Amino acid sequence: MNALTLATLRAFWASYPDAEEPLRRWLGLIRRGNYQSFAEVKADFGDADWVKGFIVFDIGGNKYRLVAEPDFDTQRLYVKYIFTHKQYDAWTKAMRSK
């Protein structure tokens, strides 16, 4: 599966250097995958969650959260956000109020 965009990942780990290694590991696993459904993603990433059309991945032992929008037909995974756990909590709170 093609994860877009690497620039988003790089920008995040520039601010949070300890996120680089787990994000690179996540990216390698995603790129090797050929996922047709969320269930298949969940089989490889047991901590992944489906939240309002997005897949949320725990990164770095749940220290960070990566929010991605999948397009299983085209094998693209659009990285929308990467958050610290605290930032993610604020985002989910805002999403619930919509």
Residue, then its C-alpha position, 0 to 999 in steps of 0.5 A: m500500500n502506498a502511504l502518502t505523504l512522506a513529507t508529513l512524517r518527516a515534518f513530525w519527526a523533525s519536531y519529535p525526533d523519537a518518533e522517527e524510528p517507529l514512523r519509519r517502521w510503520l511506513g515499511l510495514i504499510r508499504r509491504g501490505n496489500y490491504q483490501s479492508f480495515a480488517e486486513v489492516k487490523a490483522d497486522f496492526g492490532d491497535a489500529d482503530w476505525v474512527k469516522g472513516f479514518i484509520v488511527f494507528d498507535i505509534g511509538g508505544n501509543k505515544y503518538r497517533l497517526v490518522a490516515e484515510p484509506d483508499f483500498d481500491t487504489q492502494r493508497l493511504y493518505v496520512k492526514y494527521i500525526f498527533t501526540h497523545k494529548q493532541y489526539d485527545a483534543w482532536t477526537k473531542a472536536m470530532r465528537s462535537k461535529 
